Every structure is written in C-alpha cells, then in structure tokens.
Amino acid sequence: MRNQKVRTTMNNPSNATFLSIGELFENGEYIIPIYQRNYAWGAPEIEQLLQDIWDMASESRGQPYYLGSLVVHKRKDGKFETIDGQQRHTTLSIILAVLKSLSIQKTIVTPNLAFECRDRSKDTLAYLFSTEGEPKTNAELEPAMQAAKEVTQRFLNSKEITKAVLLSQYLLKDVKILRVVVPEDTDLNHYFEIMNNRGEQLEKHEVLKARMMGILQNQETDNKGGEMSTFSKIWDACAEMDRYFVMSFTPDVRKKLFTDALYCTHRTFEDLCNVLSSLQENASFKTLEELIKDATLAPIGKSESSNEYEGAYAGIINFPNFLLHVLRIKAPQASLDDKKLLTTFEEYIKTADDVKGFARDLFTCRQLLDRYIIKRYNDEKWSLRALKLSSDGSSVVPENSFEELNESLIMLISMFHVSYPNQSRKYWLSGALSYLYKASKNSTLVDKGEYLGFLEQLSDRFFFGRFYTNKALEYDDILLLEKSVPYSAESKKLNDDYLHRGTSTPNFIFNRLDYLLWKRLKADESTKSGNPNYIKARLANFSFTTRSSVEHYYPQDPVGDSDRFESDNQAESVDRFGNLCLISASRNSKLSNHLPHAKKEYYANSNIVESLKQVFMMSYDEWGPKHLHSLDEHEKMIIEVLLTRCK
C-alpha cells in the first residue's frame, strides 16, 4: 500500500514480474504457510489501502498504481508459497469478495489464496466469495477477516455506486503488484530471516528534508550555513514523534528556546537561528545517502543527565502526515494525502522564505500537538498532559494540560481520533491545529473552555454537514465554513439513510452519540431511556477505543430463539439504528449470535464498557421481537440526542 517500496533481492530479473490484480487472481494458486502470522490488518490499514486506490482511480486517468511486492517460492506442485505480502494479498481477496457481494464487481474473480493448517481462515475466505450455502455465524468466521469485510463494506457504501464501479475496474486493470519468485534452491528460513532484518529505503519525508535544505543552500545569504543547521535541528527534533518535542533539546538549550512553562510558540525563524545555529558547528548539506545513515538522533546540545525525564509516549499521527497538517496552517487547501507528500510541498514551498516560514510553523505546531492533543503512555488510557519544570527547577515533570475540563477534552479528542483512524483522513486534526495556532499567538496558553467549545462545534459541523443532508459536504468545505454549516436541527430532518444501514452505519455517528450521552450523564441530565441506575454504575469504565465492528444487539441469527424481527416501516428492525452499537471485532465475533440477556451477563462479569449506547440497550430488562416498545423508546431518545448540538 502507499505505492509501496519494491523489495527485491533477485539477481535474475526474469523472476520478477509486474502483474495487474486481475492477472494475479487469474494466474496461479497461492499458499500461506504455517510459519506466517495470522491475518492482522485492521481498519486503519484497510481504509488507507482503499482510500489510496480510490484516489488513484479518481485522478490517475489510466496511470498505474504500484502496490508493492509479493515474494513467493514456487513449490513442486506448481503452487506459490507466500514469503512476503500475505497481508496485502488477503486484503485484496476480501475487497474483491465484497465488491462481488455488492454486485459492483462485474468480472468473475475467484479466490486463489489458501491457508496451510488454518481451516477457519480458508473457510472464511471461501464463504466471503460464495453466493450460495447456509449463512455462517460470526463465531464460525475468522474475526479479523470478518472485520475487514465490514470495514470494506462501510467504505464502499459511503461512495457513489458509479465511482465504486470505477474503483473496481481500476483495481483489476491498473493496480500493479511485483511478484518476485525466489530461486528453487533458496534457503527459505534464511531468506525469511534476512528479509525481516533488512534495512529500509529512504522515506519520502527524508527526501523532502533534503530538498528543502537544498533550497536554503542555493540562496544568496551570508548565513545560509546557520539557517540550514537551524532547519535541520528543528526538523530532526520534530521527527521524533514518540516523545515530547522539548525533550529533544538539552536543559541548557531549553532555557534559551522556551519559557519556564516549557512553551514558546510563534518564535521567528531568525530568533530560532540565533539560538540553535550557535550551539555547535553549522550543519553541512547532506546527500540523501548521508541522511539515511544519520538515522540515530541525539538530544541537541550537551549531554543530558541520565535521570532526565524521557517523556516517551504513543501519539496519534505519524511524521509525514503531521508535516502536511503543518503545511495547511498557511495553505488550507493543501492535500492531506501523504502519497502526494513531495508534490504537495513542491506546490507550496518554493523559496528560502517559504522554507523558513514552514520551519517556524513546524516549531510551533509540534509544541501544540504535544500539549493539546491526546496521547498514550505505556498502554494506559488516553491522556492530555504537558511538561513543566519541577518546583526546584532541576527536572522536567508531566502535568495535566488543563486542571479543569481535562476529562471532557480527552473524551472529545479521542472520539474524533477513533472515528477517523486513517492517518491521511484526520481532517478534524487539521481544524484543531489551525485553531490552536491562532489561539496561541504571542505564546499565550490556550483557554480550555474556548478550546472545548471549538471542538464541540467541529463535531456539530461534521455531523450536520455530512449526515444531515442528502448531499454531504466534503470535510475541507466544512472546515472552510469556519463556524457553522447551513443546516439546523429545527429546519431539517435527519437523513435516515445514514442510520439504518446495519453494519455499514458510519463509525462517527456512533462515537458522536456516545460522547453526547457521556456528556449528559456527567451533567446528571435525564435521558428518558433505560434504567438510570444500571447506566450510571457503568459510566466510569467507559473510554473511547478503536472499535470497528457494528453489533446487532438482538442478533440477525439468534442462537436458541426462533423469533425474528418482522419488517417495520419498510426496514428490517434488526438493522434499525436503535438495535445497533459499535464494539470491537473480537467481541462481536465471540458474542454476535448470543441473545441480549447473554451479552448483558458477559459484560456484567467483565466490567468492560465498550459503548454507552450498548449500555443503554442492556439496561432494559427485555429486548427483542416481542418487546419492540423498548427498541422504539431507545431509538427515539438517541435520535433526539444526535440532533442536539454539542455547542
């Protein structure tokens, strides 16, 4: 995916062949050997692949899209044993199966992938392609593959059918994969070991750094060496996305760059140059090859004490995508597609002044990301923490970014993040960084109440702009509207087409609803639905996690119950929004066909809260075809909540 770097160690080029995806599935049978790991791609990887192919199909005008390599060994029986590329091959198989099930794929494509000693995986893939036979329960299917099917269905159902057909045609004809057949006498164990310990090729953001430093080098100025050194140090410090930006500088440098609050936004590039270019020798221009070798980054300045706080964490955005968000501060129309990283920067960054301005914004935005956007520490829950000096000024310690409203901000930001896990589709983050950039002028701290208000308003804009009209606005258009969208709960009706889609209901709708329910419960407001004591007892255990599977609370194929939902208002009640919630794929696979009382018992024993909407449904004593009044009451309440503006 992402026009993958082609990996080939072959000396004989005849063993490497470019195949279209149609040709890949028409020629040869492939085996996933037992030593390979199970299928493991989740929603972010699958959505990214689909979006990449969608973008290329829409814009390429016949230009091929290179997916990467498939390294195989040809067995004596003529079948190909997959050494590298099984995740992509499996995902492509699932995508083609979904295209077939939705009657989008007109060309007959059959699966050509089998799994050695993994009958469940083999049976799941065969079932996804099948149009006949008895329906299988989720418990009989491989959870990750079933979840991949649901992710693909949601993506395709959100697109126009004519464009989905275009994607299908482009996928089979113009998406290419390089099949590399290793020689017959290859020691596969040794090859597998070498392949998984090989060095990586140069990343696009490293090429971009070299190009931007080249622009600085070509300018006519007496201080271009100092400016190149400053740019390089800012870039390298920002590129360490798994720890706080300020920790890339030693204590003596931090005193010169930041205030006592370890915070100083909107420094001019000249100011930064005066501090950083004097610390050590001016950086010389490095070739791309030299940049690859210079991969290990040390704190800038003198050596640090060994007891200095490391501040390591897991953030929500990678460096290439973060660069694009920073670029949009001054170029709001810039693409967020990191496939286009180099061409996008070529369009907007052309002069030495452009490079210096971007470095200044990068310095500012990285501080804002660290202080005001959620992160995880050691697999703990989401947190919103900044760094400060200890009381005696001798060390750095973390503290909540806001004493008040910290919990509300964590809930709201994590709601956005899990709704849009795809790295290149985080439009909400673009809006948040733009707001923070403007709100932090003169290095002032951002007002917590105003920040929360902006994010709640952004949630409203996303919802009413995307799901409250027959023609959904594009996210960029919503952001450019600044404050509101031209729809109001008083004058328009919710587009029910987005709600009663069963497993294709958009994740954002579920997550926004859970945030609104959480907010009401925290304020002790009445919700007029379910058992309030049952609900409030579980509120403290709720947090937003990456959930990708839509569950039918009363199942489509119930175990031990002959009753079924009857048609209600021309829509199957089982697929009504009132009967749905968003949970993890693994639990949906485990519990999918259990009756509501069994699901309720499972969660009561585990103290796990995946969805507040699910908690509301479980708070009813009775649920199902004979108790439609419960579903009706619950659905009326949650739609009323959805139509309430956060702000």
C-alpha positions in Angstrom: 0.0 0.0 0.0 1.0 3.7 -0.4 2.9 2.9 -3.6 4.9 0.5 -1.5 8.7 0.4 -1.8 9.5 -2.5 -4.1 11.6 -5.1 -2.3 13.6 -7.4 -4.5 16.8 -9.2 -3.8 16.8 -11.1 -7.0 19.8 -11.2 -9.3 17.7 -12.7 -12.1 15.2 -10.0 -13.2 13.2 -12.6 -15.1 11.9 -13.9 -11.8 10.3 -10.6 -11.1 7.0 -9.8 -12.9 4.6 -7.0 -12.7 1.0 -8.3 -12.5 -2.3 -6.4 -12.5 -4.5 -7.5 -9.7 -6.8 -9.2 -12.3 -3.8 -11.1 -13.6 -2.7 -12.0 -10.0 -6.1 -13.7 -9.4 -6.3 -15.3 -12.8 -2.9 -17.0 -12.7 -1.6 -19.3 -10.1 -2.6 -20.6 -6.7 -1.0 -19.2 -3.5 -0.5 -20.8 -0.1 0.1 -19.0 3.2 2.4 -21.4 5.0 2.0 -22.2 8.7 5.1 -20.2 9.8 3.4 -16.9 8.7 1.4 -15.0 11.2 -2.4 -14.8 11.1 -4.2 -12.1 9.1 -3.7 -8.9 11.2 -4.7 -5.8 9.2 -7.2 -3.6 11.0 -9.4 -0.7 10.0 -6.5 1.9 9.6 -4.6 -0.2 7.1 -7.6 -1.4 5.1 -9.2 2.1 4.9 -5.8 3.5 3.9 -5.4 1.0 1.1 -9.0 1.5 -0.1 -8.6 5.3 0.0 -5.3 5.2 -1.9 -6.8 3.1 -4.7 -10.0 5.3 -4.7 -7.9 8.4 -5.0 -5.8 7.0 -7.9 -8.9 5.6 -9.7 -10.5 9.1 -9.5 -7.4 11.1 -10.5 -4.9 8.9 -12.4 -6.5 8.8 -15.9 -5.1 5.4 -16.5 -1.9 5.8 -14.6 -1.0 2.6 -12.8 -0.8 2.4 -9.1 2.1 0.2 -7.7 1.0 -1.7 -4.6 4.4 -3.2 -3.7 5.9 -6.7 -3.9 4.7 -10.3 -3.4 7.7 -12.5 -2.7 6.9 -16.2 -3.3 8.6 -19.6 -3.7 7.2 -21.9 -6.4 6.6 -25.4 -5.0 7.0 -28.6 -7.0 3.2 -28.9 -7.4 3.2 -25.5 -9.1 1.6 -23.6 -6.3 3.2 -20.4 -4.9 4.2 -20.3 -1.2 4.0 -16.7 0.0 7.0 -15.4 1.8 6.2 -11.7 2.0 3.0 -9.9 1.1 0.3 -12.1 2.6 -1.5 -9.3 4.4 -2.0 -7.3 1.1 -3.0 -10.5 -0.8 -5.6 -11.4 1.8 -7.0 -7.9 2.0 -7.2 -7.7 -1.8 -9.1 -11.0 -1.7 -11.6 -9.7 0.8 -12.1 -6.4 -1.1 -12.9 -8.4 -4.3 -15.3 -10.6 -2.3 -17.2 -7.5 -1.0 -17.2 -6.0 -4.5 -18.8 -9.2 -5.7 -21.4 -9.3 -2.9 -22.4 -5.7 -3.6 -22.8 -6.5 -7.3 -20.1 -3.9 -8.1 -17.6 -6.4 -9.5 -18.8 -7.5 -12.9 -15.8 -9.5 -13.8 -15.8 -13.0 -12.4 -12.9 -13.3 -9.9 -12.4 -16.4 -7.8 -10.2 -16.7 -4.7 -6.7 -18.2 -5.3 -5.4 -18.0 -1.8 -5.3 -20.9 0.7 -4.1 -21.2 4.2 -1.9 -24.1 5.4 -3.3 -25.8 8.5 -5.8 -22.9 9.1 -9.2 -24.2 8.1 -11.0 -21.3 9.7 -9.2 -18.8 7.6 -9.6 -20.9 4.5 -13.4 -21.4 5.1 -13.9 -17.7 5.9 -12.4 -16.5 2.6 -14.4 -19.1 0.6 -17.6 -18.1 2.4 -17.0 -14.4 1.6 -16.8 -15.2 -2.1 -19.7 -17.6 -2.0 -23.2 -16.7 -3.1 -24.8 -20.0 -2.0 -24.9 -22.1 1.0 -26.2 -21.6 4.6 -25.2 -18.3 6.3 -22.4 -18.6 8.8 -22.4 -17.0 12.2 -19.6 -14.6 13.2 -18.4 -17.2 15.6 -17.6 -19.5 12.7 -15.6 -16.9 10.8 -12.1 -15.6 11.3 -12.6 -12.3 13.3 -10.0 -10.2 11.6 -11.2 -11.2 8.2 -14.9 -10.7 9.1 -14.0 -7.2 10.4 -12.1 -6.4 7.2 -15.2 -7.3 5.3 -17.3 -4.9 7.4 -14.7 -2.1 7.0 -14.7 -2.6 3.2 -18.5 -2.6 3.1 -18.8 0.6 5.1 -16.2 2.3 2.8 -17.9 1.3 -0.4 -21.4 2.0 0.8 -20.3 5.6 1.6 -19.4 6.2 -2.1 -21.4 6.7 -5.2 -22.1 3.5 -7.0 -20.8 4.7 -10.3 -17.5 5.6 -8.7 -17.4 2.3 -6.8 -17.6 0.5 -10.2 -14.8 2.7 -11.4 -12.7 1.7 -8.4 -13.4 -2.0 -9.2 -12.4 -1.6 -12.8 -9.2 0.3 -11.9 -8.3 -2.2 -9.2 -8.3 -5.2 -11.6 -6.6 -3.4 -14.5 -4.3 -0.7 -13.3 -3.3 -1.6 -9.8 0.0 -3.5 -10.1 2.0 -5.8 -7.8 5.5 -7.1 -8.4 5.6 -10.8 -8.0 9.1 -12.0 -7.1 9.8 -15.7 -7.4 12.9 -16.8 -5.4 15.2 -19.4 -7.0 14.3 -23.1 -6.3 17.5 -23.7 -4.2 16.8 -20.7 -1.9 17.1 -21.5 1.9 13.6 -20.1 2.8 14.3 -19.9 6.5 17.5 -17.9 5.9 15.8 -15.7 3.3 12.8 -15.0 5.6 15.3 -14.0 8.4 17.3 -11.7 6.2 14.1 -10.1 4.7 12.7 -9.3 8.1 16.0 -7.7 9.2 16.8 -5.7 6.1 17.4 -2.0 6.1 14.7 0.3 5.0 14.9 2.5 1.9 14.8 6.3 2.2 11.4 7.7 3.3 9.6 10.5 1.4 9.9 12.8 4.4 13.7 12.4 4.3 13.8 13.2 0.6 11.6 16.3 1.4 14.1 17.4 4.1 17.0 17.2 1.6 15.0 19.2 -1.0 14.1 21.9 1.4 17.7 22.2 2.7 18.8 22.3 -0.9 16.6 25.4 -1.3 18.3 27.0 1.6 21.7 26.1 0.3 21.0 27.8 -3.1 20.1 31.1 -1.6 22.5 34.0 -1.6 23.0 35.0 2.0 25.9 35.2 4.4 24.2 32.9 7.0 22.9 30.1 4.9 25.0 27.6 6.8 23.5 28.7 10.1 20.0 28.6 8.6 20.5 25.1 7.3 21.7 24.0 10.7 18.7 25.5 12.4 16.3 24.0 9.9 17.9 20.5 10.3 17.7 20.7 14.1 14.1 21.7 14.2 13.2 19.0 11.6 15.0 16.3 13.4 13.6 17.2 16.8 10.0 17.2 15.4 10.5 13.9 13.6 10.8 12.1 17.0 7.1 11.5 17.3 7.3 9.2 20.3 8.5 11.7 22.8 7.9 15.3 23.7 9.5 17.9 21.4 11.2 19.8 24.2 13.0 16.6 25.3 14.9 16.7 22.0 16.8 19.6 23.5 19.1 19.5 26.5 18.4 21.6 29.6 20.7 24.5 28.6 19.1 24.7 25.2 15.6 24.6 26.6 16.3 27.6 28.8 17.1 29.6 25.6 14.2 28.3 23.5 11.3 28.1 25.9 9.8 29.9 28.8 9.7 28.4 32.4 6.5 26.7 31.3 8.5 24.9 28.6 6.3 26.6 26.0 7.1 29.2 23.4 5.1 29.3 20.2 5.5 31.6 17.2 9.2 32.3 17.5 10.6 33.9 14.4 13.0 31.8 12.3 15.6 34.5 12.9 15.2 34.1 16.7 15.5 30.3 16.4 18.5 30.6 14.2 20.2 32.9 16.8 19.8 30.2 19.4 20.3 26.9 17.5 23.0 27.8 15.0 25.4 28.9 17.7 25.2 25.6 19.7 27.5 23.6 17.6 29.1 23.6 14.2 26.8 24.6 11.4 25.2 21.6 9.7 26.6 20.9 6.2 24.3 19.9 3.4 23.8 16.1 3.3 23.1 14.0 0.4 20.2 11.6 0.5 22.6 8.7 1.1 24.1 10.5 4.1 20.7 11.3 5.5 19.9 7.6 5.5 23.0 6.8 7.5 22.3 9.6 10.0 19.2 7.9 11.4 20.0 8.0 15.2 19.1 11.3 16.8 20.7 12.6 19.9 19.4 15.5 22.1 20.5 18.8 20.7 23.2 20.4 22.9 25.4 19.0 25.6 24.9 15.6 27.1 22.0 15.2 29.4 21.9 13.6 32.9 20.8 10.0 32.9 17.8 10.7 35.2 16.2 13.3 32.9 12.5 12.6 32.2 12.2 10.8 28.9 8.6 11.6 28.2 8.0 8.7 25.8 4.5 8.2 24.5 2.5 6.9 21.6 0.9 9.7 19.6 -2.0 9.6 17.1 -0.2 10.9 14.0 3.0 9.9 12.1 5.6 12.5 11.0 4.8 12.6 7.2 1.1 13.2 7.9 2.0 15.8 10.6 4.0 17.7 8.1 1.0 18.0 5.8 -1.1 19.3 8.7 1.5 21.9 9.5 1.6 23.0 5.8 -2.2 23.5 5.9 -1.7 26.2 8.5 -0.7 28.6 5.7 -2.2 26.6 2.8 -5.6 25.3 3.9 -6.3 23.7 0.5 -3.2 21.5 0.6 -3.8 17.8 0.3 -3.6 15.5 3.4 -2.7 12.5 1.2 0.8 11.5 2.2 1.2 9.7 -1.2 1.5 13.2 -2.6 3.8 14.5 0.1 6.6 15.6 -2.3 4.4 17.0 -5.0 2.2 18.9 -2.4 5.3 20.6 -0.9 6.6 21.4 -4.3 3.4 23.3 -5.0 3.6 25.4 -1.9 7.2 25.5 -0.7 9.4 27.1 -3.5 11.6 29.8 -1.9 14.0 30.1 1.0 11.5 32.3 2.8 8.8 29.5 2.3 11.2 27.0 3.9 12.0 29.3 6.9 8.3 30.1 7.4 7.5 26.4 7.4 10.3 25.6 9.9 8.8 28.3 12.2 5.3 26.8 11.9 6.7 23.3 12.5 8.4 24.5 15.7 5.1 26.0 16.9 2.8 23.2 15.8 4.8 20.4 17.4 4.5 22.1 20.8 0.8 22.5 20.2 0.5 18.8 19.3 2.3 17.7 22.5 0.3 20.0 24.8 -3.2 19.9 23.4 -3.7 16.6 21.5 -4.2 13.2 23.3 -1.5 10.5 23.6 -0.9 7.2 25.4 1.7 6.4 27.9 2.7 2.8 28.4 -0.6 1.5 27.0 -2.6 3.5 29.6 -5.8 5.3 28.8 -5.7 8.5 26.7 -4.2 11.4 28.4 -3.7 15.1 27.8 -0.5 16.2 29.5 2.1 18.8 29.1 5.6 19.1 30.6 6.7 21.6 33.2 9.7 22.3 35.3 9.7 20.8 38.8 9.2 23.1 41.8 13.0 23.5 42.3 13.6 23.9 38.5 16.0 20.9 38.4 14.0 18.5 36.3 11.0 18.1 33.9 7.7 16.5 35.1 4.4 15.9 33.4 1.1 17.6 34.4 -2.4 17.7 33.0 -2.7 20.3 30.3 -5.8 21.6 31.9 -6.8 21.1 35.6 -10.5 21.5 34.7 -12.2 20.1 31.6 -9.2 17.8 31.0 -11.5 14.7 31.1 -14.0 16.3 28.7 -11.3 17.3 26.2 -9.8 13.8 26.4 -13.2 12.3 25.6 -13.9 14.6 22.7 -10.5 14.4 21.1 -10.4 10.6 21.4 -13.9 10.4 19.9 -12.6 12.2 16.8 -9.4 10.0 16.7 -11.1 6.6 16.8 -13.8 7.8 14.3 -11.1 8.6 11.8 -8.1 6.2 12.4 -6.8 6.6 8.9 -3.6 8.7 9.1 -4.4 10.7 6.0 -8.1 11.4 6.7 -7.8 13.3 10.1 -9.4 16.4 8.9 -10.5 17.2 12.5 -6.8 17.4 13.5 -6.2 19.9 10.7 -9.1 22.0 12.1 -7.8 21.6 15.7 -4.2 22.6 14.9 -5.4 25.6 12.9 -7.5 26.7 15.8 -4.6 26.2 18.3 -2.2 28.0 16.1 -4.4 31.1 16.1 -5.3 30.8 19.8 -1.6 30.6 20.9 -0.3 33.9 19.3 2.3 35.6 21.5 2.9 32.2 23.2 -0.3 32.5 25.3 -1.7 29.3 26.7 -4.9 28.2 25.0 -8.1 28.8 27.0 -9.6 25.4 28.0 -13.2 26.4 27.7 -12.8 28.0 24.3 -10.9 25.0 23.0 -13.6 22.6 24.2 -16.2 24.8 22.6 -14.3 24.8 19.3 -14.0 21.0 19.2 -17.7 20.5 20.1 -18.6 23.0 17.4 -16.4 21.0 15.0 -18.3 17.8 15.9 -21.5 19.6 15.1 -20.2 20.8 11.8 -19.0 17.3 10.8 -22.3 15.7 11.8 -24.8 18.2 10.3 -22.6 18.8 7.3 -22.1 15.1 6.4 -25.2 13.3 7.7 -28.0 15.9 7.9 -28.5 16.4 4.2 -29.0 14.5 1.0 -25.7 15.8 -0.4 -22.8 15.5 2.1 -20.3 18.3 2.2 -16.6 17.5 1.8 -14.6 17.8 5.0 -12.4 20.5 3.6 -15.5 22.5 2.7 -16.8 22.0 6.3 -13.5 23.3 7.7 -13.5 26.4 5.5 -17.0 27.3 6.7 -15.2 28.3 9.9 -18.1 28.3 12.4 -21.3 26.5 11.2 -23.0 24.6 8.5 -26.1 25.7 6.7 -28.3 23.1 8.4 -30.2 23.2 11.7 -32.0 20.7 13.7 -35.0 22.9 13.8 -35.5 23.3 10.0 -34.2 20.0 8.5 -34.8 16.3 9.0 -32.0 13.8 9.7 -31.2 11.7 6.7 -32.2 8.3 7.9 -30.3 6.7 5.1 -27.1 7.1 7.2 -28.6 5.4 10.3 -30.4 2.2 9.4 -27.6 0.7 7.4 -26.8 -2.2 9.7 -23.0 -2.9 9.6 -22.5 0.0 7.1 -23.6 2.7 9.5 -20.7 5.2 9.8 -18.5 5.0 12.9 -18.6 8.7 13.6 -22.3 8.7 14.2 -21.9 6.0 16.9 -19.0 7.8 18.5 -20.6 11.2 18.5 -23.7 9.7 20.1 -21.6 8.1 22.8 -19.9 11.5 23.5 -23.2 13.2 23.8 -24.6 10.5 26.1 -21.4 10.7 28.2 -21.8 14.5 28.5 -25.4 14.2 29.6 -24.7 11.6 32.1 -21.8 13.5 33.6 -24.1 16.5 33.9 -26.7 14.3 35.6 -29.2 15.1 32.9 -32.2 12.8 32.4 -32.0 10.7 29.2 -35.6 9.3 29.4 -34.5 5.8 28.3 -33.4 2.6 30.1 -32.6 2.1 33.7 -30.6 5.1 35.0 -29.1 3.2 38.0 -27.7 0.5 35.7 -26.3 3.1 33.3 -24.6 5.4 35.8 -22.9 2.5 37.5 -21.0 1.8 34.3 -20.2 5.3 33.3 -16.8 5.4 34.9 -15.5 2.4 32.9 -16.2 4.0 29.5 -13.5 5.4 27.3 -13.1 5.7 23.5 -11.1 2.9 21.9 -10.7 1.8 18.3 -13.8 -0.1 17.7 -14.6 -1.2 14.1 -17.5 -3.7 14.3 -21.2 -2.8 14.3 -23.1 -5.2 16.6 -26.8 -6.1 16.3 -27.8 -6.2 20.0 -30.6 -8.5 19.1 -28.7 -10.7 16.6 -29.5 -11.4 12.9 -29.2 -15.1 13.5 -30.0 -15.7 17.2 -28.9 -18.9 19.0 -31.7 -20.6 20.8 -34.5 -18.3 19.8 -36.9 -19.0 17.0 -38.3 -15.4 17.0 -37.1 -12.9 14.3 -37.7 -9.2 13.9 -40.5 -8.5 11.4 -40.5 -5.8 8.8 -41.1 -2.4 10.4 -41.6 0.8 8.4 -40.2 -0.9 5.3 -36.9 -1.5 7.1 -35.8 -4.7 8.9 -35.9 -3.9 12.6 -32.8 -5.9 13.2 -30.9 -3.3 11.1 -32.5 -0.3 12.8 -30.1 2.2 14.4 -31.8 1.5 17.7 -30.6 -2.1 17.6 -27.0 -1.3 16.7 -23.9 -0.3 18.6 -20.1 -0.1 17.9 -17.8 -2.6 19.6 -14.5 -4.4 19.0 -14.3 -7.0 16.2 -13.1 -9.7 18.6 -16.1 -9.4 21.0 -18.6 -9.1 18.2 -17.2 -12.4 16.8 -17.5 -14.0 20.2 -21.0 -12.7 21.1 -22.6 -11.9 17.7 -25.4 -14.5 17.8 -26.0 -14.6 21.5 -29.3 -13.2 22.8 -29.4 -9.9 24.6 -29.5 -11.4 28.1 -26.4 -13.5 27.4 -24.5 -10.4 26.2 -25.6 -8.5 29.2 -24.4 -11.2 31.5 -21.0 -11.3 29.7 -20.4 -7.6 30.2 -21.6 -7.6 33.7 -19.0 -10.2 34.6 -16.2 -8.4 32.8 -16.7 -4.8 33.8 -15.9 -3.8 30.3 -17.8 -0.8 28.7 -17.3 -0.5 25.0 -20.2 1.6 24.1 -22.6 3.8 26.1 -25.3 3.2 23.5 -24.8 -0.5 24.2 -25.1 0.1 28.0 -28.4 1.9 27.4 -29.7 -1.1 25.5 -28.5 -3.5 28.1 -30.2 -1.5 30.8 -33.6 -2.7 29.5 -35.0 -5.9 31.1 -36.4 -7.1 27.8 -35.3 -6.7 24.3 -36.3 -8.3 21.0 -39.1 -9.0 18.6 -41.7 -9.3 21.4 -40.5 -6.1 23.0 -40.4 -3.6 20.2 -41.5 -0.9 22.6 -38.0 -1.0 24.2 -36.3 -0.5 20.9 -38.8 2.2 19.9 -38.2 4.1 23.1 -34.4 3.8 22.9 -34.3 4.8 19.2 -36.5 7.9 19.8 -34.2 9.0 22.6 -30.9 8.5 20.8 -32.0 10.3 17.6 -33.1 13.2 19.7 -29.7 13.2 21.3 -27.9 13.1 18.0 -29.9 16.1 16.8 -28.7 18.1 19.8 -25.8 20.4 19.1 -22.8 19.9 21.4 -22.2 23.6 21.4 
